[in-house]
Amino acid sequence: MFEYMTVQEAAKLWEISERRIQKLCEENRIDGVVRLSRVWLIPRNAEKPFDGRRKENRKST
């Protein structure tokens, strides 16, 4: 059985805003995310995606 966390829990854990978590979910950048009606469920073992908006966080190609 899978264990999930809410957007609010992920925001605290990853130290980013709830709105940013919602955008990451919408963009399908978090593996295993599930949407039930208006609620996003994020797997507890999901890793924080890289933030490509910041130069120091971009993956080198």
Backbone as ProteinMPNN parsed JSONL, in Angstrom:
{"seq_chain_A": "MFEYMTVQEAAKLWEISERRIQKLCEENRIDGVVRLSRVWLIPRNAEKPFDGRRKENRKST", "coords_chain_A": {"N_chain_A": [[0.84, -1.188, 0.0], [0.484, 2.226, -0.772], [1.856, 5.207, 0.647], [0.895, 8.508, 1.157], [1.437, 12.096, 1.038], [0.171, 15.358, 1.771], [-0.17, 18.438, -0.131], [0.435, 20.516, 1.604], [2.021, 19.231, 3.555], [4.2, 18.418, 1.976], [5.189, 20.909, 1.194], [6.165, 21.918, 3.619], [8.134, 19.984, 4.202], [9.891, 20.158, 1.991], [10.5, 22.793, 2.027], [9.376, 24.836, 0.389], [6.86, 26.852, -1.286], [3.296, 26.176, -0.984], [1.876, 26.694, -3.296], [3.851, 26.441, -5.256], [4.357, 23.702, -5.065], [1.885, 22.758, -5.978], [2.008, 23.649, -8.651], [4.19, 22.119, -9.56], [3.031, 19.609, -9.392], [0.945, 19.879, -11.276], [2.479, 20.159, -13.582], [3.449, 17.664, -13.793], [5.879, 16.922, -12.597], [6.571, 15.573, -10.378], [7.153, 12.366, -9.434], [4.713, 9.799, -9.444], [2.564, 11.23, -8.458], [-0.856, 11.833, -7.556], [-4.118, 12.865, -8.423], [-7.032, 13.592, -6.767], [-10.096, 14.664, -7.273], [-10.002, 17.845, -6.172], [-7.665, 17.621, -4.808], [-4.231, 17.052, -4.372], [-2.203, 14.201, -4.133], [0.818, 13.195, -2.899], [3.451, 10.931, -3.204], [5.02, 9.678, -0.263], [7.694, 8.995, -0.43], [8.642, 10.496, -2.513], [10.953, 12.514, -4.323], [12.204, 15.846, -4.047], [11.771, 17.848, -6.845], [14.233, 19.156, -9.187], [14.905, 22.64, -9.363], [14.602, 24.301, -12.098], [14.466, 26.958, -12.631], [16.35, 28.43, -11.354], [19.671, 29.319, -11.809], [21.89, 28.025, -10.49], [20.768, 25.622, -9.828], [20.195, 24.21, -12.082], [20.36, 21.353, -14.197], [23.32, 20.188, -15.687], [23.993, 19.901, -19.145]], "CA_chain_A": [[0.0, 0.0, 0.0], [1.258, 3.461, -0.9], [1.612, 6.265, 1.619], [0.919, 9.81, 0.5], [1.403, 13.307, 1.848], [-0.572, 16.445, 1.149], [0.615, 19.574, -0.629], [0.909, 21.259, 2.767], [3.118, 18.47, 4.161], [5.342, 18.488, 1.062], [5.712, 22.277, 1.265], [6.971, 22.006, 4.844], [9.27, 19.081, 4.081], [10.816, 20.629, 0.955], [10.738, 24.215, 2.286], [8.922, 25.689, -0.71], [5.458, 27.225, -1.08], [2.25, 25.242, -1.39], [1.548, 26.99, -4.703], [4.917, 25.852, -6.081], [4.095, 22.262, -5.07], [0.749, 22.55, -6.879], [2.495, 23.816, -10.029], [5.008, 20.947, -9.877], [2.081, 18.516, -9.622], [0.282, 20.151, -12.558], [3.462, 19.95, -14.651], [3.833, 16.244, -13.72], [7.314, 16.876, -12.298], [6.757, 14.754, -9.186], [6.803, 10.991, -9.779], [3.703, 9.089, -8.675], [1.543, 12.116, -7.908], [-2.227, 11.458, -7.889], [-5.088, 13.93, -8.142], [-8.391, 13.164, -6.446], [-10.92, 15.859, -7.301], [-9.163, 19.052, -6.087], [-6.585, 17.33, -3.862], [-3.054, 16.346, -4.87], [-1.575, 13.268, -3.204], [2.219, 13.051, -3.284], [4.053, 9.799, -2.48], [5.916, 10.079, 0.833], [9.094, 8.772, -0.809], [8.96, 11.329, -3.684], [12.053, 13.459, -4.14], [11.96, 17.216, -4.491], [12.317, 18.055, -8.203], [15.179, 20.248, -9.364], [14.3, 23.911, -9.731], [15.29, 24.77, -13.292], [14.365, 28.412, -12.749], [17.547, 29.038, -10.753], [20.858, 28.902, -12.546], [22.736, 27.088, -9.742], [20.068, 24.353, -9.66], [19.952, 23.571, -13.374], [21.196, 20.204, -14.54], [24.197, 20.479, -16.812], [23.723, 19.006, -20.272]], "C_chain_A": [[0.886, 1.253, 0.0], [0.878, 4.439, 0.208], [1.814, 7.602, 0.924], [0.988, 10.93, 1.516], [0.631, 14.369, 1.067], [0.386, 17.5, 0.608], [1.218, 20.347, 0.548], [2.097, 20.552, 3.432], [4.37, 18.528, 3.294], [5.993, 19.87, 1.111], [6.595, 22.457, 2.497], [8.257, 21.194, 4.708], [10.33, 19.638, 3.13], [11.14, 22.118, 1.081], [10.498, 25.089, 1.067], [7.427, 25.93, -0.521], [4.49, 26.139, -1.547], [1.894, 25.451, -2.856], [2.593, 26.386, -5.638], [4.734, 24.34, -6.166], [2.949, 21.954, -6.038], [1.174, 22.66, -8.339], [3.341, 22.608, -10.455], [4.114, 19.736, -10.15], [1.396, 18.674, -10.978], [1.197, 19.859, -13.737], [3.987, 18.517, -14.675], [5.328, 16.072, -13.468], [7.624, 16.093, -11.036], [6.27, 13.351, -9.531], [5.733, 10.431, -8.854], [2.606, 9.946, -8.094], [0.161, 11.702, -8.422], [-3.137, 12.625, -7.551], [-6.458, 13.311, -7.92], [-9.239, 14.42, -6.298], [-10.006, 17.089, -7.274], [-7.953, 18.856, -5.184], [-5.454, 16.574, -4.546], [-2.517, 15.443, -3.774], [-0.178, 12.966, -3.73], [2.817, 11.887, -2.51], [5.049, 10.292, -1.432], [7.388, 9.934, 0.457], [9.502, 9.594, -2.041], [10.098, 12.288, -3.342], [11.665, 14.824, -4.664], [12.572, 17.399, -5.874], [13.322, 19.211, -8.225], [14.432, 21.49, -9.799], [15.093, 24.495, -10.888], [15.231, 26.271, -13.48], [15.611, 29.107, -12.237], [18.789, 28.455, -11.416], [21.682, 27.858, -11.809], [22.066, 25.72, -9.56], [19.839, 23.598, -10.979], [20.889, 22.401, -13.578], [22.081, 20.587, -15.723], [23.953, 19.449, -17.897], [24.973, 18.643, -21.02]], "O_chain_A": [[1.903, 1.313, 0.691], [-0.271, 4.49, 0.646], [2.786, 7.798, 0.194], [0.65, 10.755, 2.687], [0.469, 14.271, -0.149], [1.591, 17.456, 0.857], [2.37, 20.778, 0.491], [3.067, 21.201, 3.824], [5.478, 18.672, 3.812], [7.218, 19.98, 1.072], [7.654, 23.08, 2.42], [9.338, 21.666, 5.059], [11.523, 19.595, 3.428], [11.96, 22.643, 0.328], [11.3, 25.966, 0.745], [6.795, 25.281, 0.313], [4.821, 25.303, -2.388], [1.639, 24.487, -3.577], [2.246, 25.873, -6.702], [4.935, 23.755, -7.23], [3.029, 21.008, -6.821], [0.752, 21.859, -9.173], [3.218, 22.133, -11.583], [4.406, 18.933, -11.036], [1.283, 17.712, -11.737], [0.747, 19.369, -14.772], [4.862, 18.186, -15.475], [5.968, 15.194, -14.045], [8.786, 15.954, -10.654], [5.104, 13.166, -9.88], [5.825, 10.564, -7.633], [1.79, 9.455, -7.314], [0.017, 11.276, -9.568], [-2.96, 13.292, -6.532], [-6.978, 12.597, -8.778], [-9.114, 15.151, -5.315], [-9.305, 17.352, -8.252], [-7.285, 19.828, -4.83], [-5.691, 15.573, -5.221], [-2.389, 15.862, -2.623], [-0.014, 12.534, -4.871], [2.71, 11.847, -1.285], [5.825, 11.213, -1.687], [8.235, 10.668, 0.967], [10.602, 9.405, -2.56], [10.19, 12.801, -2.227], [10.889, 14.941, -5.612], [13.759, 17.137, -6.065], [13.266, 20.119, -7.396], [13.438, 21.405, -10.521], [16.137, 25.114, -10.682], [15.871, 26.81, -14.383], [15.905, 30.236, -12.63], [18.921, 27.239, -11.558], [22.136, 26.894, -12.426], [22.732, 24.758, -9.177], [19.341, 22.472, -10.973], [22.056, 22.443, -13.189], [21.62, 21.244, -16.657], [23.733, 18.272, -17.613], [24.912, 17.896, -21.997]]}, "name": "protein", "num_of_chains": 1, "seq": "MFEYMTVQEAAKLWEISERRIQKLCEENRIDGVVRLSRVWLIPRNAEKPFDGRRKENRKST"}
